[in-house]
């Protein structure tokens, strides 16, 4: 039995696509949790459907270690995720993920869990740019999808349901305005918005409606990160 941790992003999609091309039976597993936006889960369903992957959604509950939000948050999360997948599919399942070479050069505590659970990462020798080029050549519909981390990465301090809700609502609103790259950081009740560098001017033009909406959501003060996202 093989399982691919499938977020709907280009990395995990390419891994699943490679296995399918080779005739290897697998199930694409998308994690459903409070810290993953509904938009991302629905997008993963769409990509799996388009490419004909066998697909399932696996629900996980955040652990107290994870909610504490210290430097090892991603390790606790990945360990919880992998434990749940093994529990669902059996201890003999081989788990694949989309870890790439760029990930290995960053501080990624989740990689320790990969080692502990024997996760297979076929793309670990490829950069993100190389993966996008391969995905584009293969005609994968999400080859240029912007990278997107989970909602927990937006929060400074302890993670709560209310903070996650506020971040997701704020990001959904900004996406509805037509922004392509969006992050809203929750910092002591304040919102710090990150958009693509090419979208900065638009953010200033729409500042009044953005401030009004984010205050309705519950943020106290709203600021824009002047460095932009990409």
C-alpha positions as CSV (number, residue, x, y, z in Angstrom):
1,X,0.0,0.0,0.0
2,X,1.3,3.5,-1.0
3,X,0.0,6.9,0.2
4,X,1.0,10.3,-1.1
5,X,0.6,13.2,1.3
6,X,-1.3,15.4,-1.1
7,X,-1.9,19.1,-0.5
8,X,-2.8,20.0,-4.1
9,X,0.4,21.9,-4.5
10,X,2.8,21.4,-7.3
11,X,5.3,19.2,-5.4
12,X,2.9,16.6,-4.1
13,X,1.0,16.6,-7.4
14,X,4.1,15.8,-9.3
15,X,4.9,12.9,-6.9
16,X,1.5,11.5,-7.4
17,X,1.6,12.0,-11.1
18,X,5.0,10.2,-11.3
19,X,3.6,7.2,-9.4
20,X,0.6,7.1,-11.7
21,X,2.7,7.1,-14.8
22,X,4.7,4.2,-13.5
23,X,1.6,2.2,-12.8
24,X,2.1,2.2,-9.0
25,X,-1.1,1.9,-7.0
26,X,-1.5,4.7,-4.4
27,X,-4.0,6.9,-2.6
28,X,-3.6,10.6,-2.5
29,X,-4.2,11.7,1.1
30,X,-5.2,15.2,1.9
31,X,-5.1,16.2,5.6
32,X,-8.1,18.1,7.0
33,X,-7.5,20.1,10.1
34,X,-8.5,23.4,11.7
35,X,-5.2,25.0,10.5
36,X,-5.7,24.2,6.8
37,X,-8.0,26.5,4.9
38,X,-11.1,25.1,3.2
39,X,-10.0,26.7,0.0
40,X,-6.8,24.5,0.0
41,X,-8.7,21.3,0.7
42,X,-11.2,22.0,-2.1
43,X,-8.4,22.8,-4.5
44,X,-6.7,19.4,-3.6
45,X,-10.0,17.7,-4.4
46,X,-10.2,19.4,-7.7
47,X,-6.7,18.6,-8.8
48,X,-7.1,14.9,-7.7
49,X,-10.3,14.7,-9.7
50,X,-8.8,16.3,-12.8
51,X,-5.8,14.0,-12.8
52,X,-7.7,10.9,-11.8
53,X,-6.0,10.2,-8.5
54,X,-7.6,7.9,-6.0
55,X,-8.2,10.4,-3.3
56,X,-9.2,10.5,0.4
57,X,-9.5,13.1,3.1
58,X,-8.0,12.3,6.6
59,X,-9.0,14.4,9.5
60,X,-6.5,15.1,12.3
61,X,-6.9,16.9,15.6
62,X,-4.2,19.4,16.7
63,X,-2.2,18.2,19.7
64,X,-1.5,20.4,22.7
65,X,2.2,20.4,21.7
66,X,1.2,21.8,18.3
67,X,-1.1,24.5,19.7
68,X,1.8,25.7,22.0
69,X,3.4,27.0,18.8
70,X,7.0,26.7,19.7
71,X,9.9,26.1,17.3
72,X,9.1,22.4,16.9
73,X,5.4,23.0,15.9
74,X,5.9,21.5,12.4
75,X,7.6,18.4,13.9
76,X,4.6,17.8,16.2
77,X,2.2,18.4,13.3
78,X,4.0,16.0,10.8
79,X,4.4,13.3,13.5
80,X,0.6,13.6,14.2
81,X,-0.2,13.5,10.5
82,X,2.0,10.4,9.8
83,X,0.7,8.6,12.9
84,X,-2.8,9.1,11.7
85,X,-2.1,7.9,8.2
86,X,-0.4,4.8,9.5
87,X,-3.4,4.1,11.8
88,X,-5.8,4.4,8.8
89,X,-3.9,2.5,6.2
90,X,-1.7,0.1,8.3
91,X,1.8,0.0,9.4
92,X,3.0,-1.5,6.1
93,X,2.0,1.6,4.1
94,X,4.8,3.4,2.3
95,X,4.3,7.2,2.6
96,X,5.5,9.6,-0.1
97,X,5.7,13.4,0.2
98,X,6.8,16.4,-1.9
99,X,9.8,17.6,0.0
100,X,12.2,19.2,-2.4
101,X,15.8,20.4,-2.3
102,X,14.9,23.9,-1.3
103,X,13.1,22.6,1.8
104,X,16.3,20.8,2.9
105,X,18.1,24.1,3.0
106,X,15.6,25.7,5.4
107,X,14.7,25.1,9.0
108,X,12.1,22.4,8.6
109,X,11.4,20.5,11.8
110,X,8.9,18.3,10.0
111,X,11.8,16.6,8.2
112,X,12.8,14.9,11.4
113,X,9.4,13.2,11.5
114,X,10.0,12.2,7.9
115,X,13.1,10.4,8.9
116,X,11.5,8.7,11.9
117,X,8.6,7.4,9.8
118,X,10.6,6.5,6.7
119,X,8.8,8.9,4.4
120,X,10.0,8.7,0.8
121,X,10.7,12.0,-0.9
122,X,11.3,11.5,-4.6
123,X,11.9,15.2,-5.3
124,X,14.5,15.9,-2.7
125,X,17.2,16.4,-5.3
126,X,15.2,18.9,-7.3
127,X,14.7,22.6,-6.7
128,X,11.3,24.2,-6.6
129,X,12.0,25.9,-10.0
130,X,13.0,22.6,-11.5
131,X,9.9,21.0,-10.2
132,X,7.7,23.7,-11.7
133,X,9.4,23.3,-15.1
134,X,8.8,19.5,-15.1
135,X,5.2,20.0,-14.0
136,X,4.7,22.6,-16.7
137,X,6.1,20.2,-19.3
138,X,3.9,17.4,-18.1
139,X,0.8,19.7,-18.4
140,X,-0.1,19.7,-14.7
141,X,-2.7,22.4,-14.2
142,X,-1.2,23.7,-10.9
143,X,2.4,24.0,-12.1
144,X,2.5,27.7,-11.2
145,X,0.3,27.6,-8.1
146,X,1.9,29.9,-5.4
147,X,3.3,28.0,-2.5
148,X,1.0,28.2,0.6
149,X,1.8,27.1,4.1
150,X,-0.8,26.2,6.7
151,X,-2.7,28.8,8.7
152,X,-0.7,28.1,11.8
153,X,2.3,29.7,10.2
154,X,0.5,33.1,10.4
155,X,0.1,33.1,14.1
156,X,2.5,34.5,16.7
157,X,1.9,33.0,20.2
158,X,-0.5,30.2,21.2
159,X,-2.7,28.9,18.4
160,X,-6.4,29.0,19.0
161,X,-9.5,28.3,16.9
162,X,-10.5,32.0,16.9
163,X,-7.1,33.1,15.7
164,X,-7.2,30.5,12.9
165,X,-10.8,31.7,12.0
166,X,-9.7,35.3,11.8
167,X,-6.7,34.6,9.6
168,X,-8.7,32.4,7.2
169,X,-11.6,34.9,6.9
170,X,-9.1,37.8,6.3
171,X,-7.2,35.9,3.6
172,X,-10.4,34.8,1.9
173,X,-11.6,38.4,1.8
174,X,-8.3,39.5,0.2
175,X,-8.4,36.7,-2.3
176,X,-11.9,37.8,-3.2
177,X,-10.6,41.2,-4.1
178,X,-8.3,39.6,-6.7
179,X,-5.0,39.4,-4.9
180,X,-3.0,36.3,-6.0
181,X,-0.4,36.0,-3.2
182,X,-1.8,36.6,0.3
183,X,-0.7,36.0,3.9
184,X,-2.3,37.6,7.0
185,X,-0.2,37.3,10.1
186,X,-2.0,37.4,13.5
187,X,0.3,39.3,15.9
188,X,-1.1,40.1,19.4
189,X,-4.5,40.8,17.9
190,X,-3.2,42.8,15.0
191,X,-3.1,41.9,11.3
192,X,0.1,42.2,9.2
193,X,-0.8,41.7,5.5
194,X,1.6,40.3,3.0
195,X,0.8,40.4,-0.7
196,X,2.9,39.9,-3.8
197,X,5.3,42.8,-4.6
198,X,3.5,43.5,-7.8
199,X,0.2,43.8,-5.8
200,X,1.4,46.4,-3.3
201,X,-0.1,49.4,-5.2
202,X,-3.5,47.7,-5.3
203,X,-3.3,47.1,-1.6
204,X,-2.8,50.8,-1.0
205,X,-5.6,51.7,-3.3
206,X,-8.0,49.4,-1.5
207,X,-6.7,50.1,2.0
208,X,-10.0,51.6,3.3
209,X,-12.2,48.6,2.5
210,X,-9.4,46.2,3.7
211,X,-9.1,48.0,7.0
212,X,-12.8,48.1,7.5
213,X,-13.3,44.4,6.8
214,X,-10.4,43.2,8.9
215,X,-11.6,45.2,11.8
216,X,-15.0,43.6,11.4
217,X,-13.3,40.2,11.5
218,X,-11.8,41.2,14.9
219,X,-8.3,42.6,14.3
220,X,-7.4,45.7,16.2
221,X,-4.8,47.3,13.9
222,X,-4.0,46.5,10.3
223,X,-0.6,47.0,8.7
224,X,0.9,46.1,5.3
225,X,4.4,44.5,5.1
226,X,6.2,46.8,2.7
227,X,8.7,44.2,1.6
228,X,5.9,42.2,-0.1
229,X,5.8,38.5,-0.5
230,X,7.5,37.6,-3.8
